[in-house]
Amino acid sequence: MAIRFTKPWLSAPDAAVIIPPRATAVLSDTAETTPRDRHIQTIAGKGRLGRQKAVGDGKRSLVEVAMLRYKTFRRCCLRLAQAHNNFVSARTLQQNHRGGAGPGAG
């Protein structure tokens, strides 16, 4: 049985989490270049907005907004469907209480 992930972050466990360094950040003292050091160098060369374009922060933000809108729309639709189901159930109970099946029974 194959496991099918419905959440994108579950299907990409090796995804990089990028937190932009502070404005006062300095390069580390290690001999190796770390991802944090690369971001600091990108900020020094291109500026903060240039780093955001290079990393793709704008695209991520657009995806987050699209997901928020989709979830809000789905939640609204589910609430409407639930309210409709409650209305239909109440009408059915009322008809059964009257003893008839039609609108004029009673």
TITI-487529 format. One record per atom (N, C-alpha, C, O): residue in one letter; x, y, z. Coordinates in pm, whole numbers, padded with zeros to 5 digits, always signed. Example, Ala and Ser with C-alpha at 12.3 -4.5 7.8 and 13.67 -1.06 7.14 Angstrom:
REM TITI-487529
A+01319-00569+00780;A+01230-00450+00780;A+01320-00330+00780;A+01424-00332+00846;S+01285-00225+00708;S+01367-00106+00714;S+01290+00003+00787;S+01341+00114+00804;
//
This chain:
REM TITI-487529
M+00084-00118+00000;M+00000+00000+00000;M+00088+00124+00000;M+00173+00140+00088;A+00070+00209-00097;A+00150+00330-00109;A+00087+00442-00027;A-00035+00457-00023;I+00171+00520+00036;I+00124+00635+00113;I+00120+00755+00020;I+00219+00788-00045;R+00005+00819+00014;R-00010+00936-00070;R-00023+01058+00018;R-00117+01068+00098;F+00070+01150+00005;F+00068+01270+00087;F-00018+01376+00022;F-00008+01400-00098;T-00102+01439+00101;T-00186+01547+00049;T-00129+01684+00083;T-00172+01784+00026;K-00036+01689+00174;K+00026+01816+00212;K+00161+01828+00140;K+00241+01735+00145;P+00187+01942+00074;P+00311+01953-00002;P+00436+01947+00087;P+00540+01897+00043;W+00427+01995+00211;W+00546+01992+00295;W+00575+01851+00346;W+00686+01824+00391;L+00477+01761+00340;L+00503+01623+00378;L+00570+01545+00266;L+00643+01450+00292;S+00546+01585+00142;S+00605+01514+00030;S+00746+01564-00001;S+00816+01503-00081;A+00788+01672+00060;A+00923+01725+00038;A+00992+01747+00173;A+01008+01862+00215;P+01033+01638+00240;P+01091+01655+00372;P+01229+01722+00370;P+01276+01770+00473;D+01294+01726+00254;D+01426+01788+00246;D+01418+01934+00203;D+01520+01992+00166;A+01299+01993+00206;A+01282+02134+00167;A+01358+02224+00264;A+01359+02200+00385;A+01419+02326+00209;A+01498+02419+00290;A+01407+02524+00354;A+01322+02582+00288;V+01427+02545+00482;V+01356+02650+00553;V+01450+02771+00557;V+01558+02763+00614;I+01407+02880+00496;I+01493+02998+00485;I+01437+03109+00570;I+01327+03157+00546;I+01515+03149+00669;I+01480+03264+00752;I+01583+03371+00722;I+01702+03350+00745;P+01541+03486+00671;P+01639+03589+00634;P+01716+03638+00756;P+01659+03657+00863;P+01846+03659+00738;P+01926+03708+00851;P+01891+03852+00887;P+01834+03926+00806;R+01926+03890+01008;R+01900+04027+01054;R+01986+04126+00978;R+02083+04090+00911;A+01949+04252+00991;A+02023+04357+00922;A+02165+04371+00977;A+02255+04417+00906;T+02186+04332+01103;T+02318+04345+01165;T+02399+04216+01156;T+02502+04204+01223;A+02356+04119+01076;A+02424+03989+01068;A+02561+04003+01002;A+02579+04084+00911;V+02655+03923+01049;V+02791+03921+00993;V+02822+03777+00951;V+02757+03683+00997;L+02921+03761+00863;L+02960+03630+00816;L+03017+03547+00931;L+03076+03601+01025;S+02999+03416+00923;S+03050+03328+01028;S+03201+03313+01015;S+03259+03343+00911;D+03264+03265+01122;D+03409+03252+01126;D+03459+03120+01068;D+03580+03100+01058;T+03370+03031+01031;T+03412+02901+00980;T+03471+02914+00840;T+03445+03011+00769;A+03550+02813+00803;A+03614+02815+00671;A+03514+02784+00561;A+03528+02831+00448;E+03412+02705+00593;E+03311+02668+00495;E+03207+02779+00480;E+03176+02850+00576;T+03154+02792+00360;T+03048+02889+00337;T+02915+02823+00368;T+02881+02721+00308;T+02842+02879+00460;T+02712+02825+00500;T+02601+02892+00419;T+02623+02997+00360;P+02481+02831+00416;P+02370+02897+00346;P+02340+03035+00403;P+02303+03126+00329;R+02357+03051+00534;R+02335+03182+00596;R+02435+03284+00542;R+02400+03398+00513;D+02562+03241+00528;D+02664+03331+00473;D+02630+03370+00329;D+02649+03485+00289;R+02580+03275+00252;R+02544+03306+00113;R+02431+03410+00109;R+02431+03499+00024;H+02335+03398+00201;H+02227+03497+00205;H+02281+03634+00245;H+02239+03735+00189;I+02371+03637+00340;I+02429+03766+00381;I+02505+03828+00265;I+02497+03949+00243;Q+02579+03745+00190;Q+02652+03797+00074;Q+02557+03845-00035;Q+02584+03945-00102;T+02446+03776-00053;T+02347+03818-00153;T+02284+03950-00112;T+02261+04037-00196;I+02257+03966+00017;I+02201+04091+00067;I+02301+04204+00047;I+02263+04315+00007;A+02429+04176+00074;A+02532+04280+00056;A+02545+04319-00091;A+02567+04436-00122;G+02531+04223-00182;G+02548+04252-00324;G+02423+04308-00392;G+02434+04401-00472;K+02306+04254-00361;K+02183+04291-00431;K+02085+04370-00347;K+01991+04429-00401;G+02105+04373-00217;G+02009+04437-00129;G+01902+04339-00086;G+01896+04227-00136;R+01818+04380+00008;R+01716+04290+00062;R+01612+04250-00043;R+01574+04134-00050;L+01566+04346-00124;L+01469+04313-00227;L+01528+04223-00334;L+01460+04135-00386;G+01655+04245-00367;G+01723+04158-00464;G+01735+04016-00411;G+01723+03921-00488;R+01760+04002-00281;R+01768+03868-00221;R+01631+03800-00226;R+01622+03680-00253;Q+01525+03877-00201;Q+01391+03820-00205;Q+01357+03769-00345;Q+01295+03664-00360;K+01399+03844-00448;K+01375+03799-00585;K+01458+03675-00616;K+01410+03582-00681;A+01584+03675-00570;A+01672+03561-00598;A+01622+03433-00531;A+01634+03325-00589;V+01568+03445-00411;V+01522+03328-00335;V+01383+03287-00378;V+01347+03170-00365;G+01303+03380-00429;G+01167+03349-00472;G+01065+03374-00364;G+00961+03307-00361;D+01091+03468-00275;D+00995+03497-00168;D+00862+03546-00222;D+00758+03515-00164;G+00863+03621-00331;G+00740+03673-00387;G+00649+03562-00436;G+00528+03568-00415;K+00706+03460-00501;K+00626+03348-00550;K+00566+03271-00434;K+00450+03230-00439;R+00645+03251-00329;R+00594+03179-00213;R+00478+03255-00151;R+00379+03196-00110;S+00491+03387-00143;S+00385+03469-00086;S+00258+03458-00168;S+00148+03450-00112;L+00270+03458-00301;L+00153+03446-00387;L+00085+03310-00367;L-00038+03302-00366;V+00164+03206-00350;V+00108+03073-00327;V+00036+03069-00193;V-00071+03010-00181;E+00096+03131-00091;E+00032+03133+00041;E-00102+03206+00036;E-00200+03161+00097;V-00108+03317-00036;V-00233+03393-00047;V-00336+03312-00124;V-00454+03311-00088;A-00293+03244-00231;A-00386+03162-00309;A-00444+03050-00223;A-00563+03022-00231;M-00361+02986-00142;M-00410+02879-00054;M-00506+02934+00051;M-00606+02870+00083;L-00476+03052+00105;L-00566+03114+00202;L-00702+03140+00140;L-00805+03111+00201;R-00704+03194+00018;R-00830+03222-00049;R-00906+03092-00077;R-01028+03087-00058;Y-00836+02989-00121;Y-00901+02861-00150;Y-00962+02802-00024;Y-01076+02757-00025;K-00886+02801+00085;K-00936+02743+00210;K-01055+02822+00263;K-01150+02763+00315;T-01051+02955+00251;T-01162+03039+00295;T-01286+03009+00212;T-01396+02998+00266;F-01269+02997+00081;F-01381+02966-00008;F-01440+02830+00025;F-01562+02815+00031;R-01355+02729+00045;R-01402+02594+00077;R-01477+02593+00211;R-01581+02529+00225;R-01422+02666+00309;R-01486+02671+00440;R-01625+02734+00428;R-01720+02687+00490;C-01636+02838+00348;C-01765+02904+00327;C-01863+02809+00259;C-01979+02800+00298;C-01816+02737+00156;C-01902+02642+00085;C-01948+02530+00178;C-02064+02488+00172;L-01858+02481+00262;L-01895+02375+00354;L-01999+02423+00455;L-02090+02349+00490;R-01984+02547+00501;R-02083+02601+00595;R-02220+02614+00528;R-02322+02583+00589;L-02220+02660+00403;L-02347+02672+00331;L-02411+02535+00311;L-02532+02520+00328;A-02331+02436+00275;A-02384+02301+00255;A-02439+02245+00386;A-02543+02179+00387;Q-02368+02271+00495;Q-02415+02222+00625;Q-02546+02291+00663;Q-02638+02226+00714;A-02556+02421+00639;A-02679+02492+00670;A-02794+02439+00584;A-02907+02424+00632;H-02767+02411+00457;H-02870+02356+00368;H-02914+02219+00417;H-03034+02189+00420;N-02819+02135+00456;N-02853+02002+00506;N-02937+02012+00633;N-03030+01934+00652;N-02903+02106+00720;N-02982+02125+00843;N-03124+02168+00809;N-03220+02124+00872;F-03136+02256+00710;F-03269+02303+00669;F-03352+02188+00613;F-03469+02173+00647;V-03290+02106+00527;V-03360+01993+00467;V-03400+01894+00575;V-03511+01840+00572;S-03311+01868+00670;S-03342+01776+00780;S-03458+01828+00864;S-03545+01751+00904;A-03459+01958+00891;A-03567+02017+00971;A-03700+02006+00897;A-03803+01978+00957;R-03697+02030+00766;R-03819+02021+00687;R-03869+01876+00685;R-03989+01852+00695;T-03779+01780+00671;T-03817+01639+00671;T-03878+01599+00804;T-03978+01528+00808;L-03818+01645+00913;L-03872+01615+01046;L-04011+01675+01062;L-04100+01613+01120;Q-04028+01797+01012;Q-04158+01863+01023;Q-04264+01787+00943;Q-04376+01770+00989;Q-04228+01742+00823;Q-04322+01666+00741;Q-04356+01533+00805;Q-04471+01490+00803;N-04256+01467+00862;N-04282+01339+00929;N-04368+01359+01053;N-04450+01273+01087;H-04350+01470+01120;H-04430+01498+01240;H-04576+01519+01204;H-04666+01477+01277;R-04600+01586+01090;R-04736+01610+01043;R-04800+01482+00991;R-04923+01470+00987;G-04718+01387+00953;G-04770+01261+00903;G-04783+01255+00754;G-04828+01154+00701;G-04746+01358+00683;G-04755+01359+00538;G-04620+01370+00474;G-04520+01397+00541;A-04618+01347+00346;A-04492+01355+00274;A-04485+01479+00186;A-04376+01518+00144;G-04598+01541+00158;G-04599+01654+00068;G-04617+01784+00143;G-04641+01785+00263;P-04604+01896+00071;P-04617+02026+00135;P-04760+02053+00185;P-04777+02128+00281;G-04861+01995+00124;G-04999+02022+00166;G-05056+01917+00262;G-05172+01925+00301;A-04974+01820+00300;A-05024+01713+00387;A-05041+01764+00529;A-04966+01852+00572;G-05136+01713+00601;G-05146+01751+00740;G-05278+01757+00796;G-05293+01790+00914;
//
